Amino acid sequence: MSFVRLLPILLLLPALTMADSDKNFKIPAKHFKVGTVVDPIANMAVSAGKGVAVSEEQTFPLKENKIYLRHKVGPKEYQWISGKVNAENFKKLHAYSLKDNYLRAAEVATMRFYATKNTKAFQDEADIYFDREYIYSPRVPKMFFIKNGEWQLLTETTLPGIIKFSSDDKKLEISNNKGTIKGRTLFPVQPGAYTFVFSAPNALPYADIGIVGDGDALVFKPKPMHFEIDYSKKPAIDITINDIEKTTTLEETEVLYDKFMDQLDKATENLSMNEFESAYPKFHSASSLGLDEDNKVFKEYEARYNTKKAEAQKIWRQSKIGDVSYLNKALLKKLDELQQLPLRGSMMPAKVEPVFEDTQGESIAHVIAVTLRFGDDHGRFDVSWTGSVATQDMDRLFMQLKDSNSDIKVFLTLQNNKPVWIYKDGKVNSRHQYRYEMIDFQINGEIFSGQGEFILPDYILNEPEVQEWLNPKTVEEPVVRSSSSAMSSSSAADTVWAKDALMPSLANIATSARVVRDRVHGNVAMIDSGMFRYKGRVVSMSPFAIMTTEMTQKLFEQAMNTLDSTKRIKDRSTYKHPQKPVHNITWDDARFVCQTLGGDLPTEAQWEFAARADNNDGAIWIFDSIPDPGKYAVYYDNSYRMNSKSSEYGPQPASSKKPNRWGIYDMAGNVAEWTRDKYFMFSVIVEPSNPTGAMFGSSKVYKGGSWKDKEKLLNATESDDEDPRYWSESIGFRCVYPRDIIKE
């Protein structure tokens, strides 16, 4: 920057030097005292139990169904207390949703919070409560905090509630649509309706429903109806253990199981149900709960109640005709053993359809993939697959698959032989395979793996069992202690998804980014819409695609070769290498290259959204157990400070360091990158959706730091600006594109 442009900043320097840095608004780990006795705290929302509360070490992730208190004893002493929630005192808190405020528990646990912005760094709120989804204040309905050098406001949300289960039965099992409930408390829960299934050994299962109010505790008192088997009676069942042992295939065992269930139904159909009806828990109508008939949770409750009642009726009837449980257990055990066996076999498609390339009418369209339909409609095998086979001419492969006389073979591999059972009126109506993992083609005696995805029909796909297999529960995050400089903040959305030749996707899994290889635009990350904290506020971003590397000299040359020689821009890079980033380029020239490829320079918001990859901190390495910017960035310490004759001196080949969580490289270091935004010193407006920078100003923003910069300037929230005519061996660029022009 010139001195003239620096003058306004110099005039503000006295004020800036008096301001606290971000670190003064965070609590150092050493200030948390472990093992100290907690003095009585008025209206404490953490239940200390019968003993004395003692300060603990911070560990993350926070545990489910617990509440945590950060208590300030003095300017340099804090205590961390955890326990069950005290329902009466909890009602007095103000709640702030972490999700709505785009924050994480591990992040906020060490941030200081304030009642006003006119506060010194050490004048933070004394008591702050935390759980996995919220932070709470016992004192003020509005709180402020400092992030990336700016005051930011926490938005208050509705106080969540608590669900408790009161029962003396230690073997009581509680479940909902997410699985088995561990413990006897659910916290925090959103206000609204909830339904659960209760069961116990020798007891009939049933479903119940309740309403949680704002900050209220809903207490269920489950009492499953117990039953006794009448051993004096002999059931009229002609199936024996020997019959079960003789079955050798899953299909044979399924036929035997269906026969067993039919005989049970016939043996119990004439029993009186008056005793059962009088004792079984009654159904709650929608009007008695204050809900509409079409309320989603009520409809779920109604379905679960009816299903569990039918199941309970069957168990109760069976108990009246004698002991048949040994036959049921034997059948289920045999079914389970056969279902666990791996399954692979040859199956020719019932239907073959081509997928043509999009030529926009300019030439003859070629087949680029095929869609294969296997099995019969509503049959045991009912699945489609769309994809291609590497190294194979797809036009020819399509014709071979269509030819019934061809010697080509298709092999399907499933994880195991377990089908989904679909019920109708309480009975098994059909069974269907769904655990498809791999498809292979035998061509001229050689095996080739397919690249693509299996597509299940909706009636199979929507079954809960299938959804659970497609979307397995996330493995709990490893515990990270506050004494480490790393704070865990990973989530399912952070995963980078790519197409795998051997494990095709079975569903469209929503992710924040996936990497696509495109011949024209290079490797690009497909960024989904989302929200993040940007310049002091939460903003929303529309989907876009961004290059996973800085513009390389090779890709630059390819782009220029598509133009008339009179329009080409010369690559003035000092450090020559096909895979090194282009540098010594002006803003205008960089933007021209992106527009030549059908894109543009990213806005500062697009660039920062992609760089931070769903993190509130701009330095992605701080989340590692041993933070080291050198693993992610080419910067001063591992480049500029080296001998100028060293190969490490200067910008390095693209993607030579680790990517961020979205598979994007060199967003810190290597070369700084031009963005589309203008810079204006007094610009304070940040649009709530897709911010575009200042309306005035002639200079342009660049970000990311370079091989010449020290660690501070590598932070993704930092930026600088220059005249658009400026060029330097430390400035390059990358492009963004509309997602619809990227060929996946």
C-alpha positions in Angstrom: 0.0 0.0 0.0 1.1 3.6 -0.7 1.6 6.0 2.2 -1.4 8.0 1.1 -3.7 5.0 1.4 -2.1 4.1 4.8 -2.6 7.6 6.2 -6.2 6.9 7.5 -5.0 3.8 9.3 -2.1 5.7 10.8 -4.5 8.3 12.2 -6.5 5.6 13.9 -3.4 3.8 15.2 -3.6 5.2 18.8 -7.1 3.8 19.2 -6.2 0.5 17.6 -3.2 -0.1 19.9 -5.4 0.3 22.9 -7.8 -2.3 21.7 -7.6 -5.8 23.1 -6.7 -8.6 20.8 -8.9 -11.7 20.4 -6.8 -13.7 22.8 -7.7 -11.4 25.7 -11.3 -12.4 25.1 -10.6 -16.1 25.5 -9.9 -17.9 28.8 -6.5 -19.6 28.8 -6.6 -23.3 29.8 -4.3 -22.6 32.8 -7.0 -20.4 34.3 -9.3 -23.4 34.8 -8.6 -24.9 38.2 -9.1 -28.7 38.6 -9.9 -30.3 41.9 -11.0 -27.2 43.8 -14.2 -27.2 45.9 -17.0 -25.1 44.5 -18.5 -22.7 47.0 -22.4 -22.6 47.1 -23.8 -20.9 44.0 -27.3 -19.4 44.2 -29.9 -21.1 42.0 -27.3 -23.4 40.4 -28.8 -25.3 37.4 -26.3 -28.2 37.9 -27.4 -30.7 40.4 -24.4 -31.5 42.6 -26.0 -34.6 44.1 -25.4 -35.4 47.7 -21.7 -34.6 47.7 -19.8 -31.4 47.3 -19.2 -30.1 43.8 -15.6 -30.1 42.7 -14.1 -28.4 39.7 -13.3 -30.8 36.8 -11.0 -30.7 33.8 -12.7 -29.7 30.5 -13.1 -32.5 28.1 -14.8 -32.5 24.6 -17.1 -33.4 23.1 -19.5 -32.6 25.9 -21.6 -35.6 27.1 -25.2 -36.0 26.3 -27.9 -35.3 28.9 -25.5 -33.3 31.1 -25.2 -29.6 31.8 -22.0 -27.8 32.5 -21.3 -24.6 34.5 -18.3 -22.3 33.9 -18.0 -20.4 37.2 -15.7 -17.4 37.5 -14.0 -17.2 40.9 -11.6 -14.4 40.0 -9.9 -12.7 37.0 -7.5 -15.7 36.6 -9.5 -18.5 38.1 -12.5 -20.4 36.7 -14.2 -23.6 37.7 -15.8 -26.2 35.4 -18.7 -28.2 37.0 -20.9 -30.9 35.4 -23.9 -32.9 36.4 -27.5 -33.6 35.9 -29.8 -30.7 35.2 -31.7 -29.1 38.1 -35.1 -28.7 36.4 -36.4 -26.0 38.8 -33.4 -23.7 38.4 -33.0 -24.5 34.7 -36.3 -22.7 34.0 -34.7 -19.4 35.1 -32.0 -19.4 32.4 -31.7 -17.6 29.1 -30.8 -19.9 26.2 -28.7 -19.4 23.1 -28.7 -22.1 20.4 -25.2 -22.9 19.2 -26.6 -24.0 15.8 -28.6 -20.8 15.3 -25.6 -18.7 16.3 -23.2 -20.9 14.2 -20.9 -21.8 17.1 -19.6 -25.0 18.7 -19.5 -26.2 22.2 -15.7 -26.7 22.3 -15.3 -23.2 20.8 -17.5 -21.3 23.2 -16.3 -23.0 26.3 -13.3 -20.8 26.5 -14.9 -17.6 25.0 -15.7 -14.7 27.3 -19.3 -13.3 27.2 -20.5 -9.9 28.1 -23.7 -8.1 28.9 -22.7 -5.1 26.8 -20.1 -4.1 24.3 -18.9 -1.3 26.6 -16.9 -3.8 28.6 -13.3 -4.5 29.4 -11.9 -7.9 28.5 -11.8 -9.1 32.2 -15.4 -8.0 32.9 -17.0 -11.1 31.5 -20.1 -12.8 32.8 -19.3 -14.9 35.9 -21.6 -17.8 35.3 -22.2 -19.4 31.9 -23.9 -22.8 31.4 -23.2 -25.2 28.5 -24.5 -28.4 26.9 -24.0 -30.0 23.5 -26.5 -27.7 21.8 -26.9 -24.5 23.8 -25.2 -22.0 26.1 -27.1 -20.3 28.9 -27.0 -17.2 31.0 -28.7 -17.0 34.4 -28.5 -13.2 34.3 -29.0 -11.4 30.9 -31.2 -12.0 27.9 -28.6 -10.6 25.5 -24.8 -11.5 25.4 -21.9 -10.3 23.3 -18.6 -11.8 22.4 -15.5 -11.0 20.4 -14.6 -13.1 17.4 -12.0 -12.3 14.7 -11.6 -8.8 16.2 -15.2 -7.8 16.1 -18.1 -7.6 18.6 -20.8 -10.1 17.8 -24.2 -10.6 19.3 -25.7 -13.9 20.5 -29.3 -14.3 19.5 -31.5 -15.7 22.3 -33.7 -18.7 21.5 -36.5 -20.6 23.2 -35.5 -22.4 26.3 -35.3 -26.1 25.7 -37.0 -28.7 27.9 -36.2 -31.9 29.7 -37.6 -35.4 29.5 -37.3 -37.8 32.4 -38.3 -41.5 32.8 -39.3 -42.5 36.3 -39.4 -46.3 36.8 -38.1 -48.8 39.4 -37.7 -51.5 36.7 -34.0 -51.7 36.0 -34.5 -53.8 32.9 -36.9 -51.3 31.3 -36.0 -50.5 27.7 -36.8 -47.2 26.1 -36.6 -46.4 22.4 -37.6 -43.8 19.9 -37.2 -43.4 16.1 -33.5 -42.8 16.6 -32.8 -46.0 18.6 -32.4 -47.1 22.2 -32.4 -44.4 24.9 -29.5 -44.8 27.4 -30.2 -43.4 30.9 -33.3 -41.9 32.3 -33.0 -38.3 31.2 -33.0 -36.6 27.8 -31.6 -33.1 27.8 -31.8 -30.6 26.1 -34.9 -31.2 24.0 -36.8 -28.8 21.8 -40.3 -27.9 23.0 -43.0 -30.1 21.3 -44.4 -33.6 21.1 -42.3 -36.7 21.7 -43.2 -40.4 21.5 -41.4 -43.4 22.9 -41.7 -47.2 23.1 -41.4 -49.0 26.4 -40.6 -52.7 26.9 -39.2 -55.1 29.4 -38.6 -58.9 29.8 -41.9 -60.7 30.2 -43.8 -57.5 29.6 -45.9 -56.3 26.6 -44.4 -53.3 24.7 -46.4 -50.1 24.2 -45.9 -46.6 22.8 -46.7 -43.4 24.7 -46.6 -39.7 23.8 -46.1 -36.4 25.8 -45.7 -32.7 25.3 -42.6 -30.7 26.4 -43.2 -27.0 27.1 -40.6 -24.2 27.1 -38.1 -24.9 29.8 -40.4 -27.6 31.3 -39.6 -31.1 32.5 -41.9 -33.9 31.0 -41.9 -37.0 33.2 -42.9 -40.4 31.8 -43.9 -43.1 34.4 -43.8 -46.3 32.2 -45.5 -49.4 33.5 -45.4 -52.2 30.9 -48.1 -54.9 31.3 -46.5 -58.1 32.4 -47.7 -61.6 31.3 -47.1 -65.2 32.3 -46.9 -68.3 30.0 -49.5 -71.0 30.5 -47.2 -74.1 30.5 -50.2 -76.4 31.1 -51.3 -76.1 27.5 -49.6 -77.7 24.5 -49.6 -75.5 21.3 -51.0 -76.9 18.1 -47.7 -76.3 16.1 -46.3 -79.1 13.9 -42.9 -77.4 13.3 -40.0 -79.0 15.2 -36.4 -78.0 16.0 -35.3 -80.8 13.6 -37.2 -79.1 10.8 -35.4 -75.8 11.5 -32.0 -77.5 11.6 -32.6 -79.2 8.2 -33.0 -75.9 6.3 -29.9 -75.0 4.4 -30.8 -71.7 2.6 -32.2 -68.4 3.8 -35.3 -68.8 1.5 -36.1 -72.2 3.0 -35.9 -70.8 6.5 -38.1 -67.9 5.6 -40.8 -70.2 4.3 -40.6 -72.2 7.6 -40.8 -69.0 9.6 -43.9 -67.8 7.7 -45.6 -71.2 8.3 -44.8 -71.0 12.0 -46.4 -67.5 12.3 -49.5 -68.6 10.3 -50.0 -71.6 12.7 -49.6 -69.3 15.7 -52.2 -66.9 14.4 -54.7 -69.8 13.8 -54.1 -71.3 17.3 -54.9 -68.0 19.0 -57.6 -66.4 16.8 -60.5 -67.6 19.0 -59.1 -66.3 22.3 -61.0 -63.6 24.2 -59.1 -60.3 24.3 -61.2 -58.6 27.0 -58.5 -59.1 29.7 -55.8 -57.7 27.4 -57.9 -54.7 26.4 -58.7 -53.7 30.0 -55.1 -53.8 31.1 -53.2 -52.5 28.0 -52.3 -48.7 28.0 -55.0 -46.6 26.3 -54.4 -44.6 23.2 -54.2 -40.8 23.5 -56.3 -38.8 21.0 -54.8 -35.8 19.2 -57.4 -33.5 20.8 -56.5 -34.6 24.3 -52.9 -33.6 23.6 -53.8 -30.3 21.9 -52.4 -31.5 18.6 -53.8 -31.6 15.1 -54.6 -35.0 13.6 -52.0 -34.5 10.9 -49.2 -33.5 13.3 -46.1 -35.4 12.3 -45.2 -36.7 15.8 -48.8 -37.7 16.5 -48.9 -39.7 13.2 -45.7 -41.4 14.3 -47.2 -42.1 17.7 -50.4 -43.5 16.2 -48.4 -45.8 13.9 -46.1 -47.0 16.7 -49.0 -47.5 19.1 -50.9 -49.6 16.6 -47.7 -51.6 15.7 -46.7 -52.3 19.3 -50.3 -53.1 20.3 -50.5 -55.7 17.5 -47.1 -57.1 18.6 -48.3 -57.2 22.3 -51.6 -58.9 21.3 -49.6 -61.6 19.5 -47.3 -62.1 22.5 -50.2 -62.2 24.9 -52.1 -64.8 22.7 -49.1 -67.0 22.4 -48.6 -66.9 26.2 -52.1 -68.4 26.5 -51.4 -71.5 24.3 -48.2 -72.7 25.9 -44.5 -72.2 25.4 -43.5 -71.7 21.8 -40.7 -69.3 22.5 -38.0 -71.9 22.0 -39.2 -72.5 18.4 -39.3 -68.7 17.7 -35.7 -68.3 19.1 -34.4 -71.2 17.0 -35.9 -69.8 13.8 -34.6 -66.3 14.5 -31.1 -67.7 15.3 -31.1 -69.7 12.0 -32.3 -66.7 10.0 -29.6 -64.5 11.6 -26.8 -67.0 10.8 -27.9 -67.3 7.1 -28.4 -63.5 6.7 -24.8 -62.8 7.8 -23.3 -64.8 4.9 -21.8 -62.7 2.1 -23.7 -62.7 -1.2 -22.2 -62.5 -4.7 -23.7 -63.8 -7.9 -24.1 -63.4 -11.6 -27.3 -61.7 -12.7 -28.0 -60.3 -16.1 -30.0 -57.0 -16.2 -33.7 -57.3 -17.2 -33.4 -53.9 -18.9 -30.5 -51.9 -20.3 -30.7 -48.1 -21.2 -28.0 -45.8 -22.5 -26.9 -42.5 -21.0 -25.7 -40.2 -23.7 -23.2 -37.3 -23.5 -24.6 -33.8 -23.9 -23.4 -32.5 -27.3 -26.0 -29.7 -27.5 -26.8 -31.0 -31.0 -23.3 -30.2 -32.4 -22.2 -33.8 -33.1 -23.3 -37.5 -32.8 -23.9 -38.3 -29.1 -21.9 -41.2 -27.6 -22.9 -43.4 -24.7 -21.1 -42.4 -21.6 -22.9 -44.6 -19.1 -25.6 -47.2 -18.8 -28.6 -47.8 -16.5 -29.2 -51.4 -15.7 -32.4 -52.7 -14.1 -32.0 -56.0 -12.1 -34.8 -58.3 -10.9 -38.5 -57.9 -11.0 -40.8 -55.1 -9.9 -41.4 -55.7 -6.1 -39.3 -58.9 -6.4 -36.6 -60.1 -4.0 -34.1 -58.4 -6.3 -35.4 -55.0 -7.4 -32.6 -52.5 -8.0 -31.1 -50.3 -10.7 -27.5 -49.2 -11.3 -26.2 -46.3 -13.3 -22.6 -45.9 -14.2 -19.7 -46.7 -16.5 -16.7 -49.0 -16.7 -13.2 -47.6 -16.8 -11.1 -48.3 -19.9 -14.2 -49.7 -21.7 -15.8 -48.2 -24.8 -19.3 -47.5 -23.4 -20.9 -47.6 -26.9 -19.6 -51.1 -27.4 -20.4 -52.2 -23.8 -24.0 -51.0 -24.2 -24.5 -53.1 -27.3 -22.9 -56.1 -25.6 -25.3 -55.8 -22.7 -28.3 -55.5 -25.0 -27.2 -58.6 -27.0 -28.7 -61.7 -25.3 -26.1 -63.9 -27.1 -23.2 -61.9 -25.7 -20.8 -63.8 -23.4 -20.5 -60.8 -21.0 -21.4 -61.5 -17.4 -22.5 -59.1 -14.7 -21.8 -59.8 -11.0 -23.5 -58.2 -8.0 -21.9 -58.2 -4.6 -23.9 -57.5 -1.4 -22.5 -56.8 2.1 -24.5 -59.8 3.3 -27.6 -61.9 2.6 -29.9 -59.8 4.8 -33.1 -58.6 3.1 -35.6 -56.1 4.5 -38.9 -57.5 5.6 -41.9 -55.4 4.6 -45.0 -55.9 6.7 -48.7 -55.5 5.9 -51.5 -56.0 8.5 -49.0 -57.4 11.0 -47.6 -60.0 8.6 -44.5 -60.3 6.4 -45.7 -59.2 2.9 -42.5 -59.3 1.0 -38.7 -59.4 1.4 -36.1 -57.5 -0.7 -32.3 -57.3 -0.9 -30.8 -53.9 -0.4 -27.2 -54.1 0.8 -25.6 -53.7 -2.7 -22.0 -52.7 -2.6 -20.2 -53.6 -5.9 -20.9 -54.4 -9.5 -18.3 -56.2 -11.8 -18.3 -57.0 -15.5 -16.6 -60.1 -16.9 -15.5 -59.1 -20.5 -13.5 -61.6 -22.5 -12.6 -63.5 -19.3 -11.3 -60.3 -17.5 -13.1 -58.6 -14.6 -13.7 -54.9 -14.6 -15.3 -52.9 -11.7 -18.1 -50.5 -12.4 -18.1 -46.9 -11.3 -21.5 -45.5 -10.4 -24.4 -45.9 -7.9 -27.1 -48.3 -7.0 -30.6 -46.9 -7.0 -33.3 -48.6 -4.8 -37.0 -48.1 -5.5 -38.8 -45.8 -3.0 -40.8 -48.6 -1.3 -37.5 -50.2 -0.3 -35.5 -47.1 0.2 -38.0 -45.6 2.7 -38.0 -48.5 5.0 -36.4 -47.5 8.4 -34.0 -50.5 8.4 -32.7 -49.5 4.9 -32.3 -45.9 6.0 -30.3 -46.9 9.1 -27.9 -49.0 6.9 -27.5 -46.2 4.4 -27.0 -43.6 7.2 -25.2 -45.3 10.0 -24.9 -43.4 13.3 -21.8 -41.2 13.6 -19.1 -42.6 15.7 -18.7 -40.6 18.9 -15.9 -38.1 18.7 -12.7 -38.8 20.6 -12.3 -37.0 23.9 -10.1 -33.9 23.7 -8.9 -32.4 26.9 -8.7 -28.6 27.4 -5.0 -28.9 28.4 -4.4 -29.7 24.7 -4.4 -26.7 22.3 -6.7 -28.6 20.1 -10.5 -28.5 20.3 -12.5 -31.1 18.4 -15.1 -29.7 16.1 -15.6 -32.3 13.5 -19.0 -33.3 12.2 -20.6 -35.4 9.6 -20.9 -32.4 7.4 -17.2 -31.9 7.3 -16.6 -35.1 5.4 -15.5 -34.8 1.8 -17.4 -37.3 -0.4 -16.0 -38.6 -3.7 -17.3 -41.3 -6.1 -15.7 -44.6 -5.3 -15.3 -47.3 -8.0 -15.7 -50.1 -5.5 -18.3 -48.8 -3.1 -21.0 -46.9 -5.1 -23.2 -44.5 -3.2 -26.7 -45.8 -2.5 -28.2 -42.4 -1.7 -27.7 -38.7 -2.2 -25.9 -37.8 1.0 -26.0 -34.1 1.7 -22.5 -32.8 2.3 -20.8 -29.4 2.3 -18.4 -30.2 -0.5 -17.4 -33.0 -2.8 -14.4 -33.0 -5.2 -15.1 -33.4 -8.9 -12.5 -33.9 -11.6 -13.2 -31.8 -14.6 -11.0 -31.8 -17.7 -11.6 -28.1 -18.4 -11.7 -26.5 -15.0 -9.4 -28.8 -13.1 -10.4 -30.4 -9.7 -13.2 -28.4 -8.2 -15.0 -28.6 -4.9 -18.8 -28.5 -5.2 -19.8 -26.3 -2.3 -23.4 -26.7 -1.0 -25.4 -23.8 0.3 -24.8 -23.0 4.0 -24.3 -20.4 6.7 -21.2 -19.1 8.5 -20.0 -16.3 10.6 -18.5 -13.6 8.4 -17.3 -10.2 9.6 -19.4 -10.2 12.8 -22.7 -11.7 11.5 -24.1 -15.0 10.3 -24.6 -14.9 6.5 -26.0 -17.5 4.1 -24.3 -18.6 0.9 -25.7 -20.1 -2.3 -24.1 -23.2 -3.9 -21.0 -22.7 -6.0 -17.9 -24.6 -7.3 -14.4 -23.6 -6.5 -11.0 -24.9 -7.7 -9.4 -27.1 -5.1 -6.0 -25.7 -6.0 -4.7 -22.3 -7.1 -4.6 -21.8 -10.8 -1.6 -23.8 -12.0 0.7 -22.8 -14.8 -0.4 -25.9 -16.7 -4.1 -25.2 -16.5 -3.4 -21.5 -17.3 -1.6 -22.6 -20.5 -4.5 -24.9 -21.4 -7.0 -22.0 -20.9 -5.0 -19.6 -23.1 -4.6 -22.2 -25.9 -8.4 -22.1 -26.3 -8.2 -18.4 -27.3 -7.0 -16.5 -30.4 -3.4 -15.6 -30.1 -4.2 -11.9 -30.0 -6.3 -12.4 -26.8 -3.9 -14.6 -24.9 -2.3 -13.4 -21.6 1.4 -14.2 -21.1 2.3 -16.2 -18.0 4.9 -14.0 -16.2 5.5 -16.4 -13.3 9.0 -16.2 -11.9 9.1 -19.7 -10.5 8.4 -22.0 -13.5 6.8 -25.4 -13.0 3.6 -26.8 -14.6 2.1 -27.6 -11.2 3.1 -24.4 -9.4 0.6 -21.6 -9.1 0.5 -18.7 -11.5 1.9 -15.5 -10.0 3.0 -12.1 -11.1 -0.6 -11.6 -12.4 -2.8 -8.5 -12.1 -6.4 -8.6 -10.9 -7.8 -7.8 -14.3 -5.8 -10.6 -16.0 -6.7 -13.1 -13.3 -10.4 -12.3 -13.7 -10.1 -12.6 -17.5 -8.7 -16.1 -17.2 -11.6 -17.2 -14.9 -14.2 -15.7 -17.2 -12.5 -17.4 -20.2 -13.3 -20.7 -18.4 -16.9 -19.7 -17.7 -16.3 -18.6 -14.1 -15.1 -15.6 -12.1 -12.9 -14.7 -9.2 -14.5 -15.6 -5.9 -16.1 -13.0 -3.7 -14.3 -12.6 -0.4 -17.2 -14.3 1.3 -17.1 -17.3 -1.1 -13.3 -17.6 -0.7 -13.5 -17.4 3.1 -16.5 -19.9 3.3 -14.5 -22.4 1.3 -11.3 -21.8 3.1 -12.7 -22.2 6.6 -14.7 -25.3 5.7 -17.3 -25.0 8.4 -15.0 -23.6 11.1 -15.4 -20.3 12.9 -11.6 -20.0 13.2 -9.6 -19.1 10.2 -6.6 -21.2 11.1 -7.6 -24.8 10.4 -4.5 -26.3 12.0 -5.5 -25.2 15.5 -7.9 -28.2 15.6 -5.0 -30.7 15.3 -3.6 -32.2 18.5 -0.3 -30.6 17.7 -1.1 -27.4 15.7 1.4 -26.9 12.9 0.7 -24.4 10.0 3.5 -26.0 8.1 1.4 -29.1 7.5 -1.2 -27.0 5.6 0.7 -24.0 4.3 3.8 -22.9 2.3 4.8 -19.8 4.3 7.6 -17.8 5.8 9.0 -20.5 8.1 9.2 -23.3 5.5 9.9 -21.2 2.4 10.8 -17.5 2.5 13.3 -17.9 5.3 15.1 -20.7 3.3 18.2 -20.1 1.2 17.1 -18.6 -2.1 18.8 -21.5 -3.9 16.8 -24.1 -2.0 14.0 -26.0 -3.7 11.7 -25.0 -0.8 12.2 -21.3 -1.5 9.3 -19.7 -3.4 5.8 -21.0 -4.2 5.5 -24.8 -4.3 3.5 -27.2 -6.6 -0.2 -27.1 -5.9 -1.6 -29.5 -3.3 1.8 -30.3 -1.8 0.4 -29.6 1.7 -2.7 -31.0 3.5 -6.1 -29.9 2.3 -8.9 -28.5 4.5 -11.9 -30.6 5.4 -13.5 -29.9 2.1 -10.6 -31.2 0.1 -9.3 -27.7 -0.9 -5.6 -27.0 -0.9 -3.4 -23.9 -0.2 -6.1 -21.6 1.1 -3.3 -20.6 3.5 0.0 -19.7 2.0 1.8 -20.6 -1.2 0.4 -17.5 -3.1 -2.1 -15.0 -1.8 -5.2 -14.9 -4.0 -7.2 -12.1 -5.6 -10.9 -12.0 -4.8 -13.6 -10.1 -6.7 -14.4 -7.6 -3.9 -13.5 -4.0 -3.8 -11.9 -2.6 -0.6 -13.2 0.6 1.1 -11.9 1.4 4.6 -15.2 2.7 6.0 -17.5 0.0 4.5 -19.5 -1.6 7.3 -22.4 -3.2 5.4 -22.4 -6.9 5.2 -25.4 -8.4 3.3 -27.2 -11.2 5.0 -27.0 -13.4 1.9 -24.0 -13.8 -0.5 -22.0 -10.7 0.6 -20.3 -8.9 -2.3 -18.0 -6.4 -0.5 -17.8 -2.6 -0.6 -19.8 -0.6 -3.1 -17.0 2.0 -3.4 -13.2 1.8 -3.6 -10.7 1.2 -6.4 -8.4 -1.4 -4.8 -9.1 -5.1 -4.7 -9.1 -7.6 -1.8 -6.7 -10.5 -1.7 -6.5 -13.2 0.9 -4.8 -16.3 2.3 -1.2 -15.1 2.8 1.7 -16.3 0.8 5.0 -18.1 1.0 6.5 -14.8 2.2 4.1 -14.3 5.1 4.2 -15.3 8.7 1.6 -17.4 10.4 -0.8 -14.5 11.4 -1.5 -13.5 7.8 -2.4 -17.1 6.9 -5.6 -16.8 8.9 -8.6 -17.1 6.5 -10.3 -14.2 8.2 -7.4 -11.8 7.4 -7.3 -9.8 4.2 -5.3 -7.1 2.4 -5.9 -5.0 -0.6 -4.0 -3.7 -3.6 -4.4 -1.7 -6.8 -5.8 -4.1 -9.4 -2.8 -3.2 -11.7 -0.4 -4.6 -9.1 1.4 -7.8 -9.6 3.8 -9.8 -7.4 5.5 -13.1 -7.2 3.4 -13.7 -4.0 0.0 -13.2 -5.5 -2.0 -15.6 -7.7 -5.7 -16.7 -7.9 -8.2 -19.5 -8.2 -11.6 -19.4 -9.9 -15.2 -20.1 -8.9 -17.8 -21.5 -11.2 -21.6 -22.0 -11.4 -22.1 -25.6 -10.4 -24.1 -26.4 -13.5 -21.2 -26.0 -15.8 -19.1 -28.6 -14.0 -19.3 -32.1 -15.5 -19.5 -34.7 -12.8 
